[in-house]
């Protein structure tokens, strides 16, 4: 699970099994939501043993109280 930030302060939360490849996709404009909004800086990485845990954490960070905490920290 990872969090990216662009120069305008926008955040992107995602998960992947190959962080290097995914970061390249974001930087090269190959990801729909992040295209044209970069360059992106990796600001947080969390690792999980199971995919379901990473998805649960990603969902939590995309909304509610956890999202507000992220925005205070990085926004």
KAWO-V347132 format. One record per pair of residues at least 6 apart in sequence whose ideal C-beta (glycine too) atoms are under 7 Angstrom apart, sorted by the first residue. I is the first residue (numbers start at 1). GAP is how many residues later the second one is. Records with the same first field share a line. If there is no record, write none. Layout:
I->GAP / GAP
This chain:
1->14 / 45 / 47 / 53 / 56 / 57
2->12 / 17 / 40 / 42 / 43
3->8 / 10 / 40 / 41 / 67 / 71
4->7 / 8 / 22 / 36 / 37 / 38 / 39
5->6 / 36 / 38 / 69
6->31 / 32 / 33 / 34
9->66
10->27
11->59 / 60 / 63 / 64
12->21 / 22 / 28
13->45 / 48 / 49
14->8 / 44
15->39 / 40 / 43
16->6
19->26
23->19
25->6
26->8 / 12 / 14
27->11 / 12 / 13
29->6 / 7
34->6
43->31
46->11
48->6 / 9
60->6
61->6 / 9
